[in-house]
């Protein structure tokens, strides 16, 4: 009987022996993007703006898709004419941003005013795992209204896309701040 118990204990001991689990060492994701170089995108549309030369631009009916293939992201720009509908356009732009409040940790509003160029608007930084991390709208209040937003081609995970999101936020600000109405 003792032989069976000792044999059982040895068998269990040998089966349970194996490699010990070792936690992985801490590491940091190293994402480096090229320094942004901007040039004015000349268009047949009633506006111009500066765009990062790193991006690929597609235009259709004065709406733009600015693609960043290495970041798997796109900035979408939409231009609309103002004709006694400025309040509706402003409401729609604000509503679009605040639809992300369900997933967002916070939404920071930053007004933009450039009286010399007659460009007025709002830049939104959306924190957390929302579908978009940044949006803006600009207008001259009489003829032009433009919205912009950035989307990644992946399920939102703010921690992993933070370096790319910051890079694209800077590009969006540059677009917003360099818009010139024709």
Contact map, one row per residue, 1 for C-alpha under 8 A:
11111000000000000000000000000000000000000000000000000000000000000000000000000000000000000000000000000000000000000000000000000000000000000000000000000000000000000000000000000000000000
11111100000000000000000000000000000000000000000000000000000000000000000000000000000000000000000000000000000000000000000000000000000000000000000000000000000000000000000000000000000000
11111110000000000000000000000000000000000000000000000000000000000000000000000000000000000000000000000000000000000000000000000000000000000000000000000000000000000000000000000000000000
11111111000000000000000000000000000000000000000000000000000000000000000000000000000000000000000000000000000000000000000000000000000000000000000000000000000000000000000000000000000000
11111111100000000000000000000000000000000000000000000000000000000000000000000000000000000000000000000000000000000000000000000000000000000000000000000000000000000000000000000000000000
01111111110000000000000000000000000000000000000000000000000000000000000000000000000000000000000000000000000000000000000000000000000000000000000000000000000000000000000000000000000000
00111111111000000000000000000000000000000000000000000000000000000000000000000000000000000000000000000000000000000000000000000000000000000000000000000000000000000000000000000000000000
00011111111100000000000000000000000000000000000000000000000000000000000000000000000000000000000000000000000000000000000000000000000000000000000000000000000000000000000000000000000000
00001111111110000000000000000000000000000000000000000000000000000000000000000000000000000000000000000000000000000000000000000000000000000000000000000000000000000000000000000000000000
00000111111111000000000000000000000000000000000000000000000000000000000000000000000000000000000000000000000000000000000000000000000000000000000000000000000000000000000000000000000000
00000011111111100000000000000000000000000000000000000000000000000000000000000000000000000000000000000000000000000000000000000000000000000000000000000000000000000000000000000000000000
00000001111111110000000000000000000000000000000000000000000000000000000000000000000000000000000000000000000000000000000000000000000000000000000000000000000000000000000000000000000000
00000000111111111000000000000000000000000000000000000000000000000000000000000000000000000000000000000000000000000000000000000000000000000000000000000000000000000000000000000000000000
00000000011111111000000000000000000000000000000000000000000000000000000000000000000000000000000000000000000000000000000000000000000000000000000000000000000000000000000000000000000000
00000000001111111100000000000000000000000000000000000000000000000000000000000000000000000000000000000000000000000000000000000000000000000000000000000000000000000000000000000000000000
00000000000111111100000000000000000000000000000000000000000000000000000000000000000000000000000000000000000000000000000000000000000000000000000000000000000000000000000000000000000000
00000000000011111110000000000000000000000000000000000000000000000000000000000000000000000000000000000000000000000000000000000000000000000000000000000000000000000000000000000000000000
00000000000000111111000000000000000000000000000000000000000000000000000000000000000000000000000000000000000000000000000000000000000000000000000000000000000000000000000000000000000000
00000000000000001111100000000000000000000000000000000000000000000000000000000000000000000000000000000000000000000000000000000000000000000000000000000000000000000000000000000000000000
00000000000000000111110000000000000000000000000000000000000000000000000000000000000000000000000000000000000000000000000000000000000000000000000000000000000000000000000000000000000000
00000000000000000011111000000000000000000000000000000000000000000000000000000000000000000000000000000000000000000000000000000000000000000000000000000000000000000000000000000000000000
00000000000000000001111100000000000000000000000000000000000000000000000000000000000000000000000000000000000000000000000000000000000000000000000000000000000000000000000000000000000000
00000000000000000000111110000000000000000000000000000000000000000000000000000000000000000000000000000000000000000000000000000000000000000000000000000000000000000000000000000000000000
00000000000000000000011111000000000000000000000000000000000000000000000000000000000000000000000000000000000000000000000000000000000000000000000000000000000000000000000000000000000000
00000000000000000000001111100000000000000000000000000000000000000000000000000000000000000000000000000000000000000000000000000000000000000000000000000000000000000000000000000000000000
00000000000000000000000111110000000000000000000000000000000000000000000000000000000000000000000000000000000000000000000000000000000000000000000000000000000000000000000000000000000000
00000000000000000000000011111000000000000000000000000000000000000000000000000000000000000000000000000000000000000000000000000000000000000000000000000000000000000000000000000000000000
00000000000000000000000001111100000000000000000000000000000000000000000000000000000000000000000000000000000000000000000000000000000000000000000000000000000000000000000000000000000000
00000000000000000000000000111110000000000000000000000000000000000000000000000000000000000000000000000000000000000000000000000000000000000000000000000000000000000000000000000000000000
00000000000000000000000000011111000000000000000000000000000000000000000000000000000000000000000000000000000000000000000000000000000000000000000000000000000000000000000000000000000000
00000000000000000000000000001111100000000000000000000000000000000000000000000000000000000000000000000000000000000000000000000000000000000000000000000000000000000010000000000000000000
00000000000000000000000000000111110000000000000000000000000000000000000000000000000000000000000000000000000000000000000000000000000000000000000000000000000000000000000000000000000000
00000000000000000000000000000011111000000000000000000000000000000000000000000000000000000000000000000000000000000000000000000000000000000000000000000000000000000000000000000000000000
00000000000000000000000000000001111100000000000000000100000000000000000000000000000000000000000000000000000000000000000000000000000000000000000000000000000000000000000000000000000000
00000000000000000000000000000000111110000000000000000000000000000000000000000000000000000000000000000000000000000000000000000000000000000000000000000000000000000000000000000000000000
00000000000000000000000000000000011111000000000000011100000000000000000000000000000000000000000000000000000000000000000000000000000000000000000000000000000000000000000000000000000000
00000000000000000000000000000000001111100000000000011100000000000000000000000000000000000000000000000000000000000000000000000000000000000000000000000000000000000000000000000000000000
00000000000000000000000000000000000111110000000001111000000000000000000000000000000000000000000000000000000000000000000000000000000000000000000000000000000000000000000000000000000000
00000000000000000000000000000000000011111000000001111000000000000000000000000000000000000000000000000000000000000000000000000000000000000000000000000000000000000000000000000000000000
00000000000000000000000000000000000001111100000111100000000000000000000000000000000000000000000000000000000000000000000000000000000000000000000000000000000000000000000000000000000000
00000000000000000000000000000000000000111110000111100000000000000000000000000000000000000000000000000000000000000000000000000000000000000000000000000000000000000000000000000000000000
00000000000000000000000000000000000000011111000110000000000000000000000000000000000000000000000000000000000000000000000000000000000000000000000000000000000000000000000000000000000000
00000000000000000000000000000000000000001111111100000000000000000000000000000000000000000000000000000000000000000000000000000000000000000000000000000000000000000000000000000000000000
00000000000000000000000000000000000000000111111000000000000000000000000000000000000000000000000000000000000000000000000000000000000000000000000000000000000000000000000000000000000000
00000000000000000000000000000000000000000011111100000000000001000000000000000000000000000000000000000000000000000000000000000000000000000000000000000000000000000000000000000000000000
00000000000000000000000000000000000000000011111100000000000000000000000000000000000000000000000000000000000000000000000000000000000000000000000000000000000000000000000000000000000011
00000000000000000000000000000000000000000011111110000000000000000000000000000000000000000000000000000000000000000000000000000000000000000000000000000000000000000000000000000000001111
00000000000000000000000000000000000000011110111111000000000000000000000000000000000000000000000000000000000000000000000000000000000000000000000000000000000000000000000000000000011111
00000000000000000000000000000000000000011100001111100000000000000000000000000000000000000000000000000000000000000000000000000000000000000000000000000000000000000000000000000011011100
00000000000000000000000000000000000001111000000111110000000000000000000000000000000000000000000000000000000000000000000000000000000000000000000000000000000000000000000000000110011000
00000000000000000000000000000000000001111000000011111010000000000000000000000000000000000000000000000000000000000000000000000000000000000000000000000000000000000000000000100110000000
00000000000000000000000000000000000111100000000001111110000000000000000000000000000000000000000000000000000000000000000000000000000000000000000000000000000000000000000000100000000000
00000000000000000000000000000000000111100000000000111111000000000000000000000000000000000000000000000000000000000000000000000000000000000000000000000000000000000000000000000000000000
00000000000000000000000000000000010110000000000000011111000000000001000000000000000000000000000000000000000000000000000000000000000000000000000000000000000000000000000000000000000000
00000000000000000000000000000000000000000000000000111111100000000111100000000000000000000000000000000000000000000000000000000000000000000000000000000000000000000000000000000000000000
00000000000000000000000000000000000000000000000000001111110000000111000000000000000000000000000000000000000000000000000000000000000000000000000000000000000000000000000000000000000000
00000000000000000000000000000000000000000000000000000011111000011110000000000000000000000000000000000000000000000000000000000000000000000000000000000000000000000000000000000000000000
00000000000000000000000000000000000000000000000000000001111100011110000000000000000000000000000000000000000000000000000000000000000000000000000000000000000000000000000000000000000000
00000000000000000000000000000000000000000000000000000000111111111000000000000000000000000000000000000000000000000000000000000000000000000000000000000000000000000000000000000000000000
00000000000000000000000000000000000000000000000000000000011111110000000000000000000000000000000000000000000000000000000000000000000000000000000000000000000000000000000000000000000000
00000000000000000000000000000000000000000000000000000000001111100000000000000000000000000000000000000000000000000000000000000000000000000000000000000000000000000000000000000000000000
00000000000000000000000000000000000000000000100000000000001111110000000000000110000000000000000000000000000000000000000000000000000000000000000000000000000000000000000000000000000000
00000000000000000000000000000000000000000000000000000000001111111000000000011110000000000000000000000000000000000000000000000000000000000000000000000000000000000000000000000000000000
00000000000000000000000000000000000000000000000000000000111101111100000000111100000000000000000000000000000000000000000000000000000000000000000000000000000000000000000000000000000000
00000000000000000000000000000000000000000000000000000000111000111110000001111000000000000000000000000000000000000000000000000000000000000000000000000000000000000000000000000000000000
00000000000000000000000000000000000000000000000000000011110000011111000001110000000000000000000000000000000000000000000000000000000000000000000000000000000000000000000000000000000000
00000000000000000000000000000000000000000000000000000011110000001111100111100000000000000000000000000000000000000000000000000000000000000000000000000000000000000000000000000000000000
00000000000000000000000000000000000000000000000000000111000000000111111111000000000000000000000000000000000000000000000000000000000000000000000000000000000000000000000000000000000000
00000000000000000000000000000000000000000000000000000010000000000011111110000000000000000000000000000000000000000000000000000000000000000000000000000000000000000000000000000000000000
00000000000000000000000000000000000000000000000000000000000000000001111110000000000000000000000000000000000000000000000000000000000000000000000000000000000000000000000000000000000000
00000000000000000000000000000000000000000000000000000000000000000001111110000000000000000000000000000000000000000000000000000000000000000000000000000001000000000001000000000000000000
00000000000000000000000000000000000000000000000000000000000000000011111111000000000000000000000000000000000000000000000000000000000000000000000000000001110000000000000000000000000000
00000000000000000000000000000000000000000000000000000000000000000011111111100000000000000000000000000000000000000000000000000000000000000000000000000111100000000000000000000000000000
00000000000000000000000000000000000000000000000000000000000000001111000111110000000000000000000000000000000000000000000000000000000000000000000000000111000000000000000000000000000000
00000000000000000000000000000000000000000000000000000000000000011110000011111000000000000000000000000000000000000000000000000000000000000000000000011110000000000000000000010000000000
00000000000000000000000000000000000000000000000000000000000000111100000001111100000000000000000000000000000000000000000000000000000000000000000000011110000000000000000000000000000000
00000000000000000000000000000000000000000000000000000000000000111000000000111110000000000000000000000000000000000000000000000000000000000000000001111000000000000000000000000000000000
00000000000000000000000000000000000000000000000000000000000001110000000000011111000000000000000000000000000000000000000000000000000000000000000001110000000000000000000000000000000000
00000000000000000000000000000000000000000000000000000000000001100000000000001111100000000000000000000000000000000000000000000000000000000000000111100000000000000000000000000000000000
00000000000000000000000000000000000000000000000000000000000000000000000000000111110000000000000000000000000000000000000000000000000000000000000111000000000000000000000000000000000000
00000000000000000000000000000000000000000000000000000000000000000000000000000011111000000000000000000000000000000000000000000000000000000000001110000000000000000000000000000000000000
00000000000000000000000000000000000000000000000000000000000000000000000000000001111111000000000000000000000000000000000000000000000000000000111110000000000000000000000000000000000000
00000000000000000000000000000000000000000000000000000000000000000000000000000000111111000000000000000000000000000000000000000000000000000000011000000000000000000000000000000000000000
00000000000000000000000000000000000000000000000000000000000000000000000000000000011111000000000000000000000000000000000000000000000000000000000000000000000000000000000000000000000000
00000000000000000000000000000000000000000000000000000000000000000000000000000000011111111000000000000000000000000000000000000000000000000000000000000000000000000000000000000000000000
00000000000000000000000000000000000000000000000000000000000000000000000000000000011111111100000000000000000000000000000000000000000000000000110000000000000000000000000000000000000000
00000000000000000000000000000000000000000000000000000000000000000000000000000000000011111110000000000000000000000000000000000000000000000000000000000000000000000000000000000000000000
00000000000000000000000000000000000000000000000000000000000000000000000000000000000011111111000000000000000000000000000000000000000000000000000000000000000000000000000000000000000000
00000000000000000000000000000000000000000000000000000000000000000000000000000000000011111111100000000000000000000000000000000000000000000000000010000000000000000000000000000000000000
00000000000000000000000000000000000000000000000000000000000000000000000000000000000001111111110000000000000000000000000000000000000000000000000000000000000000000000000000000000000000
00000000000000000000000000000000000000000000000000000000000000000000000000000000000000111111111000000000000000000000000000000000000000000000000000000000000000000000000000000000000000
00000000000000000000000000000000000000000000000000000000000000000000000000000000000000011111111100000000000000000000000000000000000000000000000000000000000000000000000000000000000000
00000000000000000000000000000000000000000000000000000000000000000000000000000000000000001111111110000000000000000000000000000000000000001000000000100000000000000000000000000000000000
00000000000000000000000000000000000000000000000000000000000000000000000000000000000000000111111111000000000000000000000000000000000000000000000000000000000000000000000000000000000000
00000000000000000000000000000000000000000000000000000000000000000000000000000000000000000011111111100000000000000000000000000000000000000000000000000000000000000000000000000000000000
00000000000000000000000000000000000000000000000000000000000000000000000000000000000000000001111111110000000000000000000000000000000000000000000000000000000000000000000000000000000000
00000000000000000000000000000000000000000000000000000000000000000000000000000000000000000000111111111000000000000000000000010000000000100000000000000000000000000000000000000000000000
00000000000000000000000000000000000000000000000000000000000000000000000000000000000000000000011111111000000000000000000000000000000000000000000000000000000000000000000000000000000000
00000000000000000000000000000000000000000000000000000000000000000000000000000000000000000000001111111100000000000000000000000000000000000000000000000000000000000000000000000000000000
00000000000000000000000000000000000000000000000000000000000000000000000000000000000000000000000111111111000000000000000000000100011100000000000000000000000000000000000000000000000000
00000000000000000000000000000000000000000000000000000000000000000000000000000000000000000000000011111111111000000000000000000000010000000000000000000000000000000000000000000000000000
00000000000000000000000000000000000000000000000000000000000000000000000000000000000000000000000000111111000000000000000000000000010000000000000000000000000000000000000000000000000000
00000000000000000000000000000000000000000000000000000000000000000000000000000000000000000000000000011111100000000000000000000001110000000000000000000000000000000000000000000000000000
00000000000000000000000000000000000000000000000000000000000000000000000000000000000000000000000000011111111000000000000000000111110000000000000000000000000000000000000000000000000000
00000000000000000000000000000000000000000000000000000000000000000000000000000000000000000000000000001011111000000000000000000111100000000000000000000000000000000000000000000000000000
00000000000000000000000000000000000000000000000000000000000000000000000000000000000000000000000000001001111100000000000000000111000000000000000000000000000000000000000000000000000000
00000000000000000000000000000000000000000000000000000000000000000000000000000000000000000000000000001001111110000000000000011110000000000000000000000000000000000000000000000000000000
00000000000000000000000000000000000000000000000000000000000000000000000000000000000000000000000000000000011111000000000000011100000000000000000000000000000000000000000000000000000000
00000000000000000000000000000000000000000000000000000000000000000000000000000000000000000000000000000000001111100000000001111000000000000000000000000000000000000000000000000000000000
00000000000000000000000000000000000000000000000000000000000000000000000000000000000000000000000000000000000111110000000001110000000000000000000000000000000000000000000000000000000000
00000000000000000000000000000000000000000000000000000000000000000000000000000000000000000000000000000000000011111000000111100000000000000000000000000000000000000000000000000000000000
00000000000000000000000000000000000000000000000000000000000000000000000000000000000000000000000000000000000001111100001111100000000000000000000000000000000000000000000000000000000000
00000000000000000000000000000000000000000000000000000000000000000000000000000000000000000000000000000000000000111110011110000000000000000000000000000000000000000000000000000000000000
00000000000000000000000000000000000000000000000000000000000000000000000000000000000000000000000000000000000000011111111100000000000000000000000000000000000000000000000000000000000000
00000000000000000000000000000000000000000000000000000000000000000000000000000000000000000000000000000000000000001111111100000000000000000000000000000000000000000000000000000000000000
00000000000000000000000000000000000000000000000000000000000000000000000000000000000000000000000000000000000000000111111000000000000000000000000000000000000000000000000000000000000000
00000000000000000000000000000000000000000000000000000000000000000000000000000000000000000000000000000000000000000111111000000000000000000000000000000000000000000000000000000000000110
00000000000000000000000000000000000000000000000000000000000000000000000000000000000000000000000000000000000000001111111100000000000000000011000000000000000000000000000000000000000000
00000000000000000000000000000000000000000000000000000000000000000000000000000000000000000000000000000000000000011111111110000000000000000111000000000000000000000000000000000000001100
00000000000000000000000000000000000000000000000000000000000000000000000000000000000000000000000000000000000000111110011111000000000000000111100000000000000000000000000000000000000000
00000000000000000000000000000000000000000000000000000000000000000000000000000000000000000000000000000000000000111000001111100000000000011110000000000000000000000000000000000000000000
00000000000000000000000000000000000000000000000000000000000000000000000000000000000000000000000000000000000011110000000111110000000000011100000000000000000000000000000000000000000000
00000000000000000000000000000000000000000000000000000000000000000000000000000000000000000000000000000000000011110000000011111000000001111000000000000000000000000000000000001000000000
00000000000000000000000000000000000000000000000000000000000000000000000000000000000000000000000010000000001111000000000001111100000001110000000000000000000000000000000000000000000000
00000000000000000000000000000000000000000000000000000000000000000000000000000000000000000000000000000000001110000000000000111110000011100000000000000000000000000000000000000000000000
00000000000000000000000000000000000000000000000000000000000000000000000000000000000000000000000000010001111100000000000000011111010111100000000000000000000000000000000000000000000000
00000000000000000000000000000000000000000000000000000000000000000000000000000000000000000000000000000001111000000000000000001111110010000000000000000000000001000000000000000000000000
00000000000000000000000000000000000000000000000000000000000000000000000000000000000000000000000000000011110000000000000000000111110010000000000000000000000011000000000000000000000000
00000000000000000000000000000000000000000000000000000000000000000000000000000000000000000000000000000011100000000000000000000011111000000000000000000000000111000000000000000000000000
00000000000000000000000000000000000000000000000000000000000000000000000000000000000000000000000000011111000000000000000000000111111110000000000000000000000101000000000000000000000000
00000000000000000000000000000000000000000000000000000000000000000000000000000000000000000000000000010000000000000000000000000000111110000000000000000011001100000000000000000000000000
00000000000000000000000000000000000000000000000000000000000000000000000000000000000000000000000000010000000000000000000000000100011111100000000000001111000000000000000000000000000000
00000000000000000000000000000000000000000000000000000000000000000000000000000000000000000000000000000000000000000000000000001111011111100000000000000110000000000000100010000000000000
00000000000000000000000000000000000000000000000000000000000000000000000000000000000000000000000000000000000000000000000000111100000111110000000000001100000000000000000010010000000000
00000000000000000000000000000000000000000000000000000000000000000000000000000000000000000000000010000000000000000000000000111100000111111000000000111100000000000000000000000000000000
00000000000000000000000000000000000000000000000000000000000000000000000000000000000000000000000000000000000000000000000011110000000001111100000000111000000000000000000000010001000000
00000000000000000000000000000000000000000000000000000000000000000000000000000000000000000000100000000000000000000000000011100000000000111110000011110000000000000000000000000001000000
00000000000000000000000000000000000000000000000000000000000000000000000000000000000000000000000000000000000000000000001111000000000000011111000011100000000000000000000000000001000000
00000000000000000000000000000000000000000000000000000000000000000000000000000000000000000000000000000000000000000000011110000000000000001111111111000000000000000000000000000000000000
00000000000000000000000000000000000000000000000000000000000000000000000000000000000000000000000000000000000000000000011100000000000000000111111110000000000000000000000000000000000000
00000000000000000000000000000000000000000000000000000000000000000000000000000000010001000000000000000000000000000000000100000000000000000011111110000000000000000000000000000000000000
00000000000000000000000000000000000000000000000000000000000000000000000000000000011001000000000000000000000000000000000000000000000000000011111100000000000000000000000000000000000000
00000000000000000000000000000000000000000000000000000000000000000000000000000000111000000000000000000000000000000000000000000000000000000011111110000000000000000000000000000000000000
00000000000000000000000000000000000000000000000000000000000000000000000000000011110000000000000000000000000000000000000000000000000000000011111111000000000000000000000000000000000010
00000000000000000000000000000000000000000000000000000000000000000000000000000011110000001000000000000000000000000000000000000000000000001111101111100000000000000000000000000000000000
00000000000000000000000000000000000000000000000000000000000000000000000000001111000000000000000000000000000000000000000000000000000000001110000111110000000000000000000000000000000000
00000000000000000000000000000000000000000000000000000000000000000000000000001110000000000000100000000000000000000000000000000000000000111100000011111000000000000000000000000000000000
00000000000000000000000000000000000000000000000000000000000000000000000000111100000000000000000000000000000000000000000000000000000000111000000001111100000000000000000000010000000000
00000000000000000000000000000000000000000000000000000000000000000000000000111000000000000000000000000000000000000000000000000000000101110000000000111110000000000000000000000000000000
00000000000000000000000000000000000000000000000000000000000000000000000011110000000000000000000000000000000000000000000000000000000111100000000000011111000000000000000100000000000000
00000000000000000000000000000000000000000000000000000000000000000000000011110000000000000000000000000000000000000000000000000000001110000000000000001111100000000000000000000000000000
00000000000000000000000000000000000000000000000000000000000000000000001111000000000000000000000000000000000000000000000000000000001100000000000000000111111100000000000000000000000000
00000000000000000000000000000000000000000000000000000000000000000000000110000000000000000000000000000000000000000000000000000000000000000000000000000011111000000000000000000000000000
00000000000000000000000000000000000000000000000000000000000000000000000100000000000000000000000000000000000000000000000000000000000000000000000000000001111100000000000000000000000000
00000000000000000000000000000000000000000000000000000000000000000000000000000000000000000000000000000000000000000000000000000000001000000000000000000001111110000000000000000000000000
00000000000000000000000000000000000000000000000000000000000000000000000000000000000000000000000000000000000000000000000000000000111000000000000000000001011111001000000000000000000000
00000000000000000000000000000000000000000000000000000000000000000000000000000000000000000000000000000000000000000000000000000001100000000000000000000000001111111000000000000000000000
00000000000000000000000000000000000000000000000000000000000000000000000000000000000000000000000000000000000000000000000000000011110000000000000000000000000111111100000000000000000000
00000000000000000000000000000000000000000000000000000000000000000000000000000000000000000000000000000000000000000000000000000000000000000000000000000000000011111100000000000000000000
00000000000000000000000000000000000000000000000000000000000000000000000000000000000000000000000000000000000000000000000000000000000000000000000000000000000011111110000000000000000000
00000000000000000000000000000000000000000000000000000000000000000000000000000000000000000000000000000000000000000000000000000000000000000000000000000000000111111111100000000000000000
00000000000000000000000000000000000000000000000000000000000000000000000000000000000000000000000000000000000000000000000000000000000000000000000000000000000001111111110000000000000000
00000000000000000000000000000010000000000000000000000000000000000000000000000000000000000000000000000000000000000000000000000000000000000000000000000000000000011111111000000000000000
00000000000000000000000000000000000000000000000000000000000000000000001000000000000000000000000000000000000000000000000000000000000000000000000000000000000000001111111100000000000000
00000000000000000000000000000000000000000000000000000000000000000000000000000000000000000000000000000000000000000000000000000000000010000000000000000000000000001111111110000000000000
00000000000000000000000000000000000000000000000000000000000000000000000000000000000000000000000000000000000000000000000000000000000000000000000000000000000000000111111111000000000000
00000000000000000000000000000000000000000000000000000000000000000000000000000000000000000000000000000000000000000000000000000000000000000000000000000000000000000011111111100000000000
00000000000000000000000000000000000000000000000000000000000000000000000000000000000000000000000000000000000000000000000000000000000000000000000000000100000000000001111111110000000000
00000000000000000000000000000000000000000000000000000000000000000000000000000000000000000000000000000000000000000000000000000000000011000000000000000000000000000000111111111000000000
00000000000000000000000000000000000000000000000000000000000000000000000000000000000000000000000000000000000000000000000000000000000000000000000000000000000000000000011111111100000000
00000000000000000000000000000000000000000000000000110000000000000000000000000000000000000000000000000000000000000000000000000000000000000000000000000000000000000000001111111110000000
00000000000000000000000000000000000000000000000000000000000000000000000000100000000000000000000000000000000000000000000000000000000001010000000000010000000000000000000111111111000000
00000000000000000000000000000000000000000000000000000000000000000000000000000000000000000000000000000000000000000000000000100000000000000000000000000000000000000000000011111111100000
00000000000000000000000000000000000000000000000001100000000000000000000000000000000000000000000000000000000000000000000000000000000000000000000000000000000000000000000001111111110000
00000000000000000000000000000000000000000000000011100000000000000000000000000000000000000000000000000000000000000000000000000000000000000000000000000000000000000000000000111111111000
00000000000000000000000000000000000000000000000010000000000000000000000000000000000000000000000000000000000000000000000000000000000000011100000000000000000000000000000000011111111000
00000000000000000000000000000000000000000000000000000000000000000000000000000000000000000000000000000000000000000000000000000000000000000000000000000000000000000000000000001111111000
00000000000000000000000000000000000000000000000111000000000000000000000000000000000000000000000000000000000000000000000000000000000000000000000000000000000000000000000000000111111100
00000000000000000000000000000000000000000000001111000000000000000000000000000000000000000000000000000000000000000000001000000000000000000000000000000000000000000000000000000011111110
00000000000000000000000000000000000000000000001110000000000000000000000000000000000000000000000000000000000000000000101000000000000000000000000000000000000000000000000000000000011111
00000000000000000000000000000000000000000000011100000000000000000000000000000000000000000000000000000000000000000000100000000000000000000000000100000000000000000000000000000000001111
00000000000000000000000000000000000000000000011100000000000000000000000000000000000000000000000000000000000000000000000000000000000000000000000000000000000000000000000000000000000111
